[in-house]
């Protein structure tokens, strides 16, 4: 009997040991591999090795409600960021200066921006990581009967540009102060030996500026689409200077992120860049897709447009696809740095802050994201 009890005890002990081993094995198979609960992963990647950051807070991205905003809007509308494994929240802004203020308040991680973001580069609040488009639709407009339009070709190499020192001095220039339009004007008049002190700025939001100019206010207007098209084709005005003649540089729409976001979330930014530039490449190859997306975007943000407006705008704004970015003679940030240099001469940017602009042009993440070398401007 004692032998029987001893045998039963041994068998029970063996069964218990087997049960423990089985339980431990099952626990190892089902337990998360890290504290975040991403089974079999680390660093925010899924089991397949693809980036998956959907359990993280969204990247808070500002988008300007002008032509440069269509690419981000398209990606959001078609869930392209979610499909790629990141969360993005888009916030509409009318211009870059308002974006700078939101960045300073800690409310944004990045943006599809404009020239006004140069101030945030100078103060180390943003880093320029990419560019998506060359702007050709903006310009400086005068009425056809203005004395400014009576003088043409005074600047060597610019036979189509109107104006002279005598006709421009003392004139009222309507624009949205602090935005790209103010830079266009300052650079334009400087070619005739004038400074901002020689002219009068009238600060107005774009739609109001157009209405005021049509009503007879002001002498000169710096503006973009769709208003510039209507002014020339319906309101008896002429383009005194195209954006390229006015500035002597390529005006390019930038993508920027805060230094903190770049330091803490570089992989998500790379995915963001892959998605945005994938959209740009797709639209560069399919003009009809771009036209339809632009129409939808303008309708969504309340910008009136017509087929004629779109045809003109699409014909003069050039997309920077991956091939263009990787070209030997292309440099991200060259135009933005030229803007900063000019603003130093006007006192808008402190001279000691100019090196910050150069420092804050960085294409490392873009090159890694696209798998090609994209050069950052340097001196």
Buried (B, 14 or more C-beta within 10 A) or exposed (E): EEEEEEEEEEEEEEEEEEEEEEEEEEEEEEEEEEEEEBEEBEEBBBEEEEBBBBEBEBBBBBBBBBBBBBBBBBBBEEEBBBEBBBBBEBEBBBBBBBBBEBBBEEEBBBBBBBBBBBBBBBBBBBBBBBBBBBBBBBBBBBBEEBBBBEBBEBBEEBEEBBBBBEBBEEBEBBBBBBBBBBBBBBBBBBBBEBEBEBBBBBEBEBBEBBEBBBEEBBBBBBBBBBBBBBBBEEBEBBBBBBBBBBBBBBBBBBBBBBEEBBEEBBBBBBBBBBBBBBBBBBBBEEEEBBBBBBBBBBEBBEBEBEEEBBEBBBEBBBBBBBEBBBEEEBBBBBBBBBBBBBBBEBEBBEEEBBEBBBEBBBBEBBBBBBEEEBBBBEE
